[in-house]
């Protein structure tokens, strides 16, 4: 894979494009997150469940294309 990556510019460009989209999504989700950047201050199950649901909804509706 490494030799192919080094020898094929199209493969490198494709990998770079996908990586940039993922990083953009991570930046967006970090910007959109709430409550200490998604870090929980307590171990309340309700709070954890809310954060997981929010994260799933964000990923389902805000996917970067």
N, CA, C and O atoms as a GROMACS GRO file, in nm:
protein
  260
    1UNK      N    1   0.083  -0.119   0.000
    1UNK     CA    2   0.000   0.000   0.000
    1UNK      C    3   0.087   0.126   0.000
    1UNK      O    4   0.056   0.223  -0.069
    2UNK      N    5   0.195   0.124   0.076
    2UNK     CA    6   0.280   0.242   0.086
    2UNK      C    7   0.344   0.275  -0.048
    2UNK      O    8   0.349   0.392  -0.087
    3UNK      N    9   0.394   0.175  -0.119
    3UNK     CA   10   0.455   0.200  -0.250
    3UNK      C   11   0.351   0.252  -0.349
    3UNK      O   12   0.378   0.341  -0.429
    4UNK      N   13   0.232   0.194  -0.342
    4UNK     CA   14   0.125   0.242  -0.429
    4UNK      C   15   0.089   0.386  -0.396
    4UNK      O   16   0.069   0.468  -0.486
    5UNK      N   17   0.082   0.418  -0.268
    5UNK     CA   18   0.052   0.554  -0.224
    5UNK      C   19   0.157   0.651  -0.276
    5UNK      O   20   0.124   0.760  -0.324
    6UNK      N   21   0.283   0.612  -0.268
    6UNK     CA   22   0.391   0.700  -0.313
    6UNK      C   23   0.396   0.715  -0.464
    6UNK      O   24   0.435   0.820  -0.514
    7UNK      N   25   0.356   0.613  -0.536
    7UNK     CA   26   0.370   0.617  -0.682
    7UNK      C   27   0.246   0.668  -0.755
    7UNK      O   28   0.255   0.698  -0.874
    8UNK      N   29   0.131   0.678  -0.688
    8UNK     CA   30   0.008   0.720  -0.756
    8UNK      C   31  -0.045   0.852  -0.698
    8UNK      O   32  -0.102   0.854  -0.590
    9UNK      N   33  -0.025   0.960  -0.772
    9UNK     CA   34  -0.073   1.091  -0.724
    9UNK      C   35  -0.225   1.095  -0.704
    9UNK      O   36  -0.274   1.161  -0.612
   10UNK      N   37  -0.300   1.024  -0.789
   10UNK     CA   38  -0.446   1.023  -0.777
   10UNK      C   39  -0.489   0.961  -0.644
   10UNK      O   40  -0.583   1.010  -0.580
   11UNK      N   41  -0.422   0.856  -0.602
   11UNK     CA   42  -0.454   0.792  -0.475
   11UNK      C   43  -0.425   0.887  -0.359
   11UNK      O   44  -0.505   0.897  -0.267
   12UNK      N   45  -0.313   0.955  -0.364
   12UNK     CA   46  -0.279   1.052  -0.259
   12UNK      C   47  -0.381   1.164  -0.253
   12UNK      O   48  -0.423   1.205  -0.145
   13UNK      N   49  -0.422   1.214  -0.370
   13UNK     CA   50  -0.521   1.322  -0.374
   13UNK      C   51  -0.655   1.276  -0.316
   13UNK      O   52  -0.720   1.351  -0.243
   14UNK      N   53  -0.695   1.154  -0.347
   14UNK     CA   54  -0.822   1.102  -0.295
   14UNK      C   55  -0.817   1.084  -0.144
   14UNK      O   56  -0.912   1.120  -0.074
   15UNK      N   57  -0.708   1.031  -0.095
   15UNK     CA   58  -0.694   1.012   0.050
   15UNK      C   59  -0.691   1.146   0.120
   15UNK      O   60  -0.752   1.162   0.226
   16UNK      N   61  -0.621   1.243   0.063
   16UNK     CA   62  -0.614   1.376   0.123
   16UNK      C   63  -0.752   1.442   0.125
   16UNK      O   64  -0.788   1.507   0.224
   17UNK      N   65  -0.828   1.426   0.018
   17UNK     CA   66  -0.962   1.486   0.012
   17UNK      C   67  -1.053   1.428   0.120
   17UNK      O   68  -1.124   1.501   0.188
   18UNK      N   69  -1.051   1.296   0.135
   18UNK     CA   70  -1.135   1.232   0.236
   18UNK      C   71  -1.090   1.273   0.376
   18UNK      O   72  -1.174   1.301   0.462
   19UNK      N   73  -0.960   1.278   0.398
   19UNK     CA   74  -0.908   1.319   0.529
   19UNK      C   75  -0.951   1.461   0.561
   19UNK      O   76  -0.989   1.490   0.675
   20UNK      N   77  -0.947   1.550   0.463
   20UNK     CA   78  -0.989   1.688   0.486
   20UNK      C   79  -1.137   1.697   0.521
   20UNK      O   80  -1.176   1.778   0.606
   21UNK      N   81  -1.220   1.615   0.457
   21UNK     CA   82  -1.363   1.615   0.489
   21UNK      C   83  -1.388   1.567   0.631
   21UNK      O   84  -1.470   1.623   0.703
   22UNK      N   85  -1.317   1.464   0.672
   22UNK     CA   86  -1.333   1.411   0.807
   22UNK      C   87  -1.288   1.515   0.909
   22UNK      O   88  -1.356   1.537   1.010
   23UNK      N   89  -1.175   1.578   0.884
   23UNK     CA   90  -1.125   1.680   0.977
   23UNK      C   91  -1.220   1.799   0.984
   23UNK      O   92  -1.239   1.857   1.091
   24UNK      N   93  -1.280   1.836   0.871
   24UNK     CA   94  -1.378   1.944   0.871
   24UNK      C   95  -1.499   1.908   0.956
   24UNK      O   96  -1.551   1.991   1.030
   25UNK      N   97  -1.545   1.782   0.945
   25UNK     CA   98  -1.657   1.738   1.026
   25UNK      C   99  -1.622   1.740   1.174
   25UNK      O  100  -1.702   1.782   1.256
   26UNK      N  101  -1.502   1.694   1.207
   26UNK     CA  102  -1.460   1.696   1.348
   26UNK      C  103  -1.455   1.839   1.401
   26UNK      O  104  -1.496   1.864   1.515
   27UNK      N  105  -1.405   1.931   1.321
   27UNK     CA  106  -1.403   2.070   1.363
   27UNK      C  107  -1.543   2.125   1.384
   27UNK      O  108  -1.569   2.198   1.479
   28UNK      N  109  -1.634   2.089   1.292
   28UNK     CA  110  -1.772   2.134   1.303
   28UNK      C  111  -1.838   2.076   1.428
   28UNK      O  112  -1.905   2.148   1.502
   29UNK      N  113  -1.820   1.947   1.452
   29UNK     CA  114  -1.884   1.886   1.569
   29UNK      C  115  -1.824   1.941   1.698
   29UNK      O  116  -1.895   1.954   1.798
   30UNK      N  117  -1.696   1.973   1.698
   30UNK     CA  118  -1.636   2.034   1.816
   30UNK      C  119  -1.694   2.173   1.839
   30UNK      O  120  -1.722   2.211   1.953
   31UNK      N  121  -1.711   2.249   1.732
   31UNK     CA  122  -1.768   2.383   1.742
   31UNK      C  123  -1.912   2.376   1.792
   31UNK      O  124  -1.956   2.461   1.870
   32UNK      N  125  -1.985   2.274   1.746
   32UNK     CA  126  -2.127   2.263   1.779
   32UNK      C  127  -2.152   2.198   1.914
   32UNK      O  128  -2.260   2.213   1.971
   33UNK      N  129  -2.054   2.127   1.967
   33UNK     CA  130  -2.075   2.054   2.092
   33UNK      C  131  -2.100   2.150   2.208
   33UNK      O  132  -2.066   2.269   2.200
   34UNK      N  133  -2.157   2.098   2.312
   34UNK     CA  134  -2.192   2.180   2.427
   34UNK      C  135  -2.135   2.116   2.554
   34UNK      O  136  -2.093   2.001   2.552
   35UNK      N  137  -2.134   2.191   2.660
   35UNK     CA  138  -2.097   2.137   2.790
   35UNK      C  139  -1.951   2.095   2.799
   35UNK      O  140  -1.922   1.976   2.808
   36UNK      N  141  -1.861   2.190   2.797
   36UNK     CA  142  -1.719   2.161   2.816
   36UNK      C  143  -1.664   2.075   2.702
   36UNK      O  144  -1.588   1.982   2.725
   37UNK      N  145  -1.703   2.108   2.581
   37UNK     CA  146  -1.658   2.039   2.459
   37UNK      C  147  -1.692   1.890   2.462
   37UNK      O  148  -1.614   1.808   2.413
   38UNK      N  149  -1.805   1.856   2.518
   38UNK     CA  150  -1.848   1.717   2.521
   38UNK      C  151  -1.793   1.636   2.636
   38UNK      O  152  -1.826   1.517   2.648
   39UNK      N  153  -1.712   1.695   2.722
   39UNK     CA  154  -1.659   1.625   2.838
   39UNK      C  155  -1.759   1.640   2.952
   39UNK      O  156  -1.798   1.751   2.988
   40UNK      N  157  -1.800   1.528   3.006
   40UNK     CA  158  -1.901   1.531   3.112
   40UNK      C  159  -1.839   1.564   3.246
   40UNK      O  160  -1.732   1.515   3.280
   41UNK      N  161  -1.908   1.649   3.322
   41UNK     CA  162  -1.860   1.689   3.455
   41UNK      C  163  -1.903   1.590   3.563
   41UNK      O  164  -1.845   1.589   3.671
   42UNK      N  165  -2.003   1.508   3.533
   42UNK     CA  166  -2.048   1.410   3.632
   42UNK      C  167  -2.076   1.278   3.562
   42UNK      O  168  -2.063   1.268   3.440
   43UNK      N  169  -2.113   1.178   3.637
   43UNK     CA  170  -2.139   1.046   3.581
   43UNK      C  171  -2.288   1.014   3.578
   43UNK      O  172  -2.327   0.898   3.590
   44UNK      N  173  -2.370   1.116   3.563
   44UNK     CA  174  -2.515   1.095   3.559
   44UNK      C  175  -2.553   1.023   3.430
   44UNK      O  176  -2.520   1.071   3.321
   45UNK      N  177  -2.620   0.910   3.439
   45UNK     CA  178  -2.659   0.834   3.320
   45UNK      C  179  -2.745   0.916   3.223
   45UNK      O  180  -2.734   0.899   3.102
   46UNK      N  181  -2.831   1.003   3.276
   46UNK     CA  182  -2.917   1.084   3.189
   46UNK      C  183  -2.834   1.179   3.103
   46UNK      O  184  -2.861   1.199   2.985
   47UNK      N  185  -2.731   1.237   3.165
   47UNK     CA  186  -2.645   1.330   3.092
   47UNK      C  187  -2.565   1.256   2.985
   47UNK      O  188  -2.550   1.306   2.873
   48UNK      N  189  -2.515   1.139   3.018
   48UNK     CA  190  -2.440   1.059   2.921
   48UNK      C  191  -2.529   1.020   2.804
   48UNK      O  192  -2.487   1.028   2.688
   49UNK      N  193  -2.650   0.977   2.834
   49UNK     CA  194  -2.743   0.937   2.729
   49UNK      C  195  -2.776   1.055   2.638
   49UNK      O  196  -2.783   1.039   2.516
   50UNK      N  197  -2.795   1.172   2.696
   50UNK     CA  198  -2.826   1.291   2.617
   50UNK      C  199  -2.709   1.324   2.524
   50UNK      O  200  -2.731   1.357   2.407
   51UNK      N  201  -2.588   1.316   2.573
   51UNK     CA  202  -2.472   1.346   2.490
   51UNK      C  203  -2.457   1.246   2.376
   51UNK      O  204  -2.424   1.285   2.264
   52UNK      N  205  -2.480   1.119   2.403
   52UNK     CA  206  -2.470   1.017   2.299
   52UNK      C  207  -2.577   1.039   2.193
   52UNK      O  208  -2.549   1.029   2.073
   53UNK      N  209  -2.700   1.068   2.236
   53UNK     CA  210  -2.808   1.095   2.140
   53UNK      C  211  -2.777   1.217   2.054
   53UNK      O  212  -2.800   1.216   1.933
   54UNK      N  213  -2.725   1.321   2.115
   54UNK     CA  214  -2.690   1.443   2.043
   54UNK      C  215  -2.582   1.415   1.940
   54UNK      O  216  -2.590   1.462   1.826
   55UNK      N  217  -2.482   1.338   1.979
   55UNK     CA  218  -2.372   1.305   1.889
   55UNK      C  219  -2.423   1.223   1.771
   55UNK      O  220  -2.382   1.247   1.657
   56UNK      N  221  -2.510   1.126   1.797
   56UNK     CA  222  -2.565   1.043   1.689
   56UNK      C  223  -2.649   1.127   1.593
   56UNK      O  224  -2.640   1.109   1.471
   57UNK      N  225  -2.730   1.218   1.646
   57UNK     CA  226  -2.811   1.303   1.560
   57UNK      C  227  -2.724   1.395   1.476
   57UNK      O  228  -2.750   1.416   1.358
   58UNK      N  229  -2.620   1.448   1.536
   58UNK     CA  230  -2.528   1.534   1.463
   58UNK      C  231  -2.465   1.459   1.348
   58UNK      O  232  -2.458   1.511   1.236
   59UNK      N  233  -2.419   1.339   1.373
   59UNK     CA  234  -2.355   1.260   1.269
   59UNK      C  235  -2.452   1.218   1.161
   59UNK      O  236  -2.416   1.214   1.043
   60UNK      N  237  -2.577   1.187   1.199
   60UNK     CA  238  -2.676   1.143   1.102
   60UNK      C  239  -2.721   1.257   1.013
   60UNK      O  240  -2.747   1.236   0.894
   61UNK      N  241  -2.732   1.377   1.068
   61UNK     CA  242  -2.787   1.489   0.991
   61UNK      C  243  -2.682   1.583   0.933
   61UNK      O  244  -2.709   1.653   0.836
   62UNK      N  245  -2.566   1.584   0.992
   62UNK     CA  246  -2.466   1.683   0.950
   62UNK      C  247  -2.346   1.625   0.881
   62UNK      O  248  -2.237   1.682   0.888
   63UNK      N  249  -2.364   1.513   0.814
   63UNK     CA  250  -2.246   1.454   0.751
   63UNK      C  251  -2.193   1.545   0.642
   63UNK      O  252  -2.269   1.604   0.564
   64UNK      N  253  -2.064   1.556   0.637
   64UNK     CA  254  -1.996   1.643   0.540
   64UNK      C  255  -1.978   1.565   0.411
   64UNK      O  256  -1.929   1.452   0.413
   65UNK      N  257  -2.018   1.624   0.300
   65UNK     CA  258  -2.004   1.555   0.171
   65UNK      C  259  -1.920   1.635   0.078
   65UNK      O  260  -1.897   1.593  -0.036
   0.00000   0.00000   0.00000
